[in-house]
Amino acid sequence: QDYEIIIVDDGSPDDSYHIAQMMRKNNKEIKLIQFSRNFGHHRAIYAGLQKASGDLIFLIDSDLQEKPESIVDFYNTLSSNKDVDAVIGYQKQRKRNMDNKAARIYYKVFNYLSDNAYQRESLMTIRLMRKKLVDAFLKYKDKEIYFAPLFSLAGFNQIYLPQEKNDQKKSTYTFLKRYNLFINAILSFSSKPLYFVFYSGLITTVVSVFFVLYIVFSKIFSDSVSSGWSSLMASMWFLGGVIITFIGLVAIYINKIYF
C-alpha cells in the first residue's frame, strides 16, 4: 500500500535532521519538518499530524522507547475492529517510584477537575488512527496544545493496546516542566477553578453580611464590640467578597464565550 514517513525535528541539538535528509535521498516517501527551535513534544506531534495525508496514521516517538515494529499489532487490531477509530498504546507495567505515584495523583486530580477530557493513566504516544479522528483533533486551535486530553475531547471510538516501554534512560521531564504541564492542562480543560473563585467570593460576601448584622446587634444590645475595628474588618471582608464574586462571574462569562 502507499505510505509516507513524516519526521519532525523539534530543534534537536544533534545531527538528526541531516541524517534524516540522507535517508530521504534513498526513500522519497520520507517527508521532513524542521522547527527553528525546540517548541515541545506536543507541538511537534500537531505539526506532523497536519502534514499527514494517509487514511491511517501511525504516531510514534523517535527515541525507540516505543517499538516501531509494533505497527503490525496496531494495524491488525484496527483492521479486526471496523467500528474502532483509534488504537492507543498504554504502558502495561510501570516502575514503582515517586514519579509514578505523583503521576497517579495527577491523573486523579485532572480527571476530577476536567470538564470532558478524560485521561487514562499510563497512556503512550504510540497509536494508530483513522484520518477522520485526526481531522477532528486538528480542529482544536489551542495556544497550549496538550495532546492526550484533546484526543479525548475529539471523541470517536478508541480502544487501548498494552505495550512495553524501553525507558532505560532518565526522563528529561523535570519536576518544573511537569508542574507547568499540569497547570496548563487544568487551565485548558477545566472551568471548575472559575466556579471555585465565584463561590468563594459569594460565601465570603454572605459571611461578611452576617458579621455586619452581628456587629449591629451587639452594638445595640450589649455594646461589647470594639469601636472602629469591627466595622472596618466587616467592610473589608464584604467588599473583598463582592470583588471576588464579580471577578469569578466575569471569568465564567469569558469561559462560556470561548468554550
C-alpha positions, 0 to 999 in steps of 0.5 A: 500500500502507499505510505509516507514517513513524516519526521519532525525535528523539534530543534534537536541539538544533534545531527538528526535532521541531516541524517534524516535528509540522507535517508530521504535521498534513498526513500522519497516517501520520507517527508521532513519538518524542521522547527527553528527551535525546540517548541515541545513534544506536543507541538511537534506531534500537531505539526506532523499530524497536519502534514499527514495525508494517509487514511491511517496514521501511525504516531510514534516517538523517535527515541525507540522507547516505543517499538516501531515494529509494533505497527503490525499489532496496531494495524491488525487490531484496527483492521479486526475492529471496523467500528474502532477509530483509534488504537492507543498504546498504554504502558502495561507495567510501570516502575514503582517510584515517586514519579509514578505515584505523583503521576497517579495523583495527577491523573486523579486530580485532572480527571476530577477537575476536567470538564470532558477530557478524560485521561487514562493513566499510563497512556503512550504516544504510540497509536494508530488512527483513522484520518477522520479522528485526526481531522477532528483533533486538528480542529482544536486551535489551542495556544497550549496544545496538550495532546492526550486530553484533546484526543479525548475531547475529539471523541470517536471510538478508541480502544487501548493496546498494552505495550512495553516501554524501553525507558532505560534512560532518565526522563528529561521531564523535570519536576518544573516542566511537569508542574507547568504541564499540569497547570496548563492542562487544568487551565485548558480543560477545566472551568471548575477553578472559575466556579471555585473563585465565584463561590468563594467570593459569594460565601465570603460576601454572605459571611461578611453580611452576617458579621455586619448584622452581628456587629449591629446587634451587639452594638445595640444590645450589649455594646461589647464590640470594639469601636472602629475595628469591627466595622472596618474588618466587616467592610473589608471582608464584604467588599473583598467578597463582592470583588471576588464574586464579580471577578469569578462571574466575569471569568465564567462569562469569558469561559462560556464565550470561548468554550 
